C-alpha cells in the first residue's frame, strides 16, 4: 500500500533528509516549501536518487497557502499517512541575544512559524490524517525547549539564555501533548522528536550532527511498529552518560 508523507520546510537540511529517508522506506514524499524554485530543485534531486517525490507549495504562516496545500493533497491522494511539522526559524539576533534585549517583533515572527504555523498545518491536514489507517504526526522539537534541561546548571543547555527559539519549542512540546490527548483514542500517533544539534543553514552549520543523523530519530518514530507511543518527547540525548544516543527527553 502506497503511503504519503508531507514534510514542511523540506527543501533543505533536516527536512530534506527526512524526505529522502522516508522515500527509502517506500513513502511518496511531499516536499513542502515556501520557495517554488528551491522546492522543485529539492524534488528533482530526490527523484534523481530514486524517490517518489512531489512539490507542495506551502508557507506555514499563510492561511491561504496552508488551505491550498491541504486541498492539493486531498485532490491527488485523498488521505495522508504522515505529517512532519519541520519548518522553523531561529529569529533575528538582537543585541546580546539575552531575554532583556528581545523585541516582541522577533518573538511574534518566530512564533508565527514555529508555533502558530504548526497548529494551522496540523488542523488543515487532520481530516486527511484521519482517513489513513494509522497516521503519524511528528513535531520537530529541540532540547532547548526542555524546561528541565534549561534549568539544570550542570547541563549543556545552561549557557543558553534566550527567549524566541527556546520558548517556541517549549510551546511546541505542549502543543504535541494536547494533540496527543485529543487523538488518544484514534490510530493517530503524535510525538515531538529532537534531532539534536545538527549542522544546517539554521545555525550556520555549527552543529556536531549531520542532517542525515538529525533525521534518523524522526524517521525511526515514523516507521516503527503500528500502535506505537503517543504524546512523547524523544530523540537525541546531549551529554547523556554511558554513550546513550537516543531516548526520552525531559519535558
C-alpha positions in Angstrom: 0.0 0.0 0.0 1.4 3.4 -1.0 1.9 5.8 1.9 2.2 9.5 1.7 4.2 11.9 3.9 4.1 15.7 3.9 7.2 17.4 5.4 7.1 21.1 5.9 10.4 23.0 5.2 11.7 20.0 3.3 13.7 21.8 0.6 17.0 21.6 2.6 18.6 20.5 5.9 16.8 18.1 8.2 13.6 18.4 6.3 15.2 17.2 3.1 16.9 14.3 4.8 13.6 13.3 6.4 12.0 13.2 3.0 14.9 11.3 1.5 14.9 8.6 4.2 11.2 8.2 4.2 11.3 7.7 0.5 13.8 4.9 1.1 11.0 3.3 3.3 8.6 3.4 0.3 6.8 6.6 1.1 5.6 9.1 -1.5 7.2 12.3 -0.1 5.5 15.6 -0.4 8.1 18.4 -0.2 6.5 21.4 1.5 8.4 24.6 0.8 7.7 28.3 0.5 10.1 28.9 -2.4 8.9 27.2 -5.6 12.4 27.1 -7.1 14.0 25.6 -4.0 11.2 23.2 -3.6 11.3 22.0 -7.2 15.1 21.7 -7.0 14.8 19.5 -3.9 12.2 17.3 -5.6 14.4 16.9 -8.7 17.3 15.8 -6.5 15.2 13.4 -4.6 13.8 11.9 -7.8 17.3 11.5 -9.2 18.0 9.4 -6.1 15.0 7.2 -6.8 12.4 8.8 -4.6 8.8 9.3 -5.5 8.7 13.0 -4.6 6.3 15.8 -5.3 6.5 19.6 -4.5 3.7 21.1 -2.5 3.8 24.9 -2.2 3.4 25.7 1.5 4.0 28.7 3.6 3.0 27.7 7.1 2.4 31.4 8.1 -0.1 32.0 5.2 -3.6 30.7 5.8 -4.4 30.6 2.1 -1.2 28.7 1.3 -2.0 26.1 4.0 -5.6 25.6 2.8 -4.4 25.2 -0.8 -1.8 22.7 0.2 -4.4 20.6 2.1 -6.7 20.8 -1.0 -3.9 19.7 -3.3 -3.0 16.7 -1.1 -6.7 15.7 -0.9 -7.2 16.0 -4.6 -4.3 13.8 -5.5 -4.1 11.3 -2.7 -7.3 11.5 -0.7 -5.5 10.9 2.6 -2.2 11.5 4.4 -0.2 8.9 6.4 2.4 11.2 7.9 2.8 14.8 8.7 6.1 16.2 9.8 6.0 19.8 11.1 9.6 20.6 10.5 9.6 24.2 9.2 11.1 26.5 11.7 13.1 29.7 12.1 15.5 31.0 14.8 14.6 34.7 14.5 16.8 37.7 14.4 19.7 38.0 16.8 19.3 41.2 18.7 21.7 42.9 21.0 23.5 40.3 23.1 20.7 37.7 22.4 19.6 37.8 26.1 16.0 37.9 27.2 16.3 41.5 28.2 17.2 42.6 24.6 14.5 40.5 22.9 11.9 42.5 21.0 8.2 41.5 20.7 8.5 41.8 16.9 11.1 39.0 16.8 9.1 36.9 19.3 6.0 37.2 17.2 7.9 36.3 14.0 9.3 33.1 15.5 6.0 32.0 17.0 4.2 32.6 13.7 6.3 29.9 12.1 7.3 27.6 14.9 4.1 27.6 16.9 1.1 29.1 15.0 2.2 27.5 11.7 2.3 24.1 13.3 -1.3 24.4 14.6 -2.5 25.8 11.2 -0.9 23.0 9.2 -2.0 20.2 11.6 -5.6 21.4 11.7 -5.7 21.6 7.9 -4.2 18.2 7.4 -6.0 16.4 10.2 -9.1 15.4 8.2 -6.7 13.7 5.7 -4.7 12.0 8.5 -7.9 10.6 10.0 -8.6 8.9 6.7 -5.3 6.9 6.9 -5.2 3.6 8.6 -2.7 4.6 11.3 -1.4 8.1 10.7 1.5 9.7 12.5 2.4 13.3 13.3 5.9 14.3 14.3 6.7 17.9 15.5 10.4 18.6 15.1 11.3 20.0 18.5 14.6 20.7 20.3 16.3 20.0 23.6 16.4 23.8 24.1 12.7 23.7 24.7 13.0 21.4 27.7 12.3 23.2 30.9 14.2 20.6 32.9 17.3 20.9 30.8 17.2 24.7 30.6 17.2 25.0 34.4 19.9 22.4 35.1 23.1 24.3 36.0 25.2 21.2 35.2 23.6 20.5 31.8 24.6 21.6 28.3 21.6 24.0 27.9 22.5 26.1 30.9 24.7 28.6 29.0 21.8 29.5 26.7 19.6 32.3 27.9 17.3 33.4 25.1 13.6 33.7 24.6 12.3 33.4 20.9 13.5 29.9 19.7 13.7 28.0 23.1 10.2 29.2 24.2 8.7 28.4 20.8 9.9 24.8 21.2 8.6 24.6 24.7 5.2 25.7 23.3 5.6 23.1 20.6 6.1 20.4 23.1 2.8 21.4 24.9 1.0 21.5 21.5 2.2 18.0 20.9 0.9 16.8 24.2 -2.5 18.4 23.6 -3.0 16.9 20.2 -1.9 13.5 21.5 -4.6 13.8 24.2 -7.3 14.7 21.7 -6.3 11.9 19.4 -5.6 9.3 22.1 -8.5 7.0 21.2 -7.7 7.1 17.5 -5.0 5.3 15.5 -3.1 8.7 15.0 0.1 8.9 17.0 1.5 12.4 17.8 5.1 12.9 19.1 7.8 15.5 19.4 11.3 14.5 18.3 14.6 16.2 18.9 17.1 15.8 16.0 19.9 17.1 18.2 22.4 19.9 17.4 22.6 19.5 13.7 24.8 21.3 11.3 22.4 23.2 8.9 21.9 26.7 7.5 19.7 27.3 10.5 22.7 27.5 12.8 25.5 28.4 10.4 26.5 24.7 10.2 27.8 24.9 13.8 26.1 21.7 14.9 28.0 18.5 15.6 25.5 16.2 13.9 24.8 15.8 10.2 21.4 16.4 8.6 21.2 12.7 8.0 21.8 12.0 11.6 19.3 14.6 12.7 16.6 12.9 10.5 17.3 9.5 12.0 15.3 9.6 15.2 12.4 11.3 13.4 12.2 8.7 10.7 12.5 5.9 13.4 9.4 7.2 15.1 7.6 7.4 11.8 8.4 4.0 10.6 8.2 2.0 13.8 5.6 -0.7 14.5 1.9 0.3 14.3 0.3 1.3 17.6 3.5 2.9 18.9 3.7 5.5 21.7 2.0 8.9 21.5 2.5 12.1 23.4 6.2 11.6 23.9 9.3 13.8 23.6 12.2 11.7 22.3 15.3 11.9 20.2 19.0 12.7 20.5 20.3 12.9 24.1 23.1 15.6 24.5 25.6 14.9 27.3 23.9 11.6 28.4 26.4 9.4 30.3 27.1 5.8 29.2 27.1 6.6 25.5 23.3 6.5 25.2 22.4 8.4 22.0 18.6 8.3 21.7 15.8 8.1 24.2 13.1 10.0 26.0 13.9 13.7 26.9 12.6 15.5 29.9 9.8 18.0 29.3 
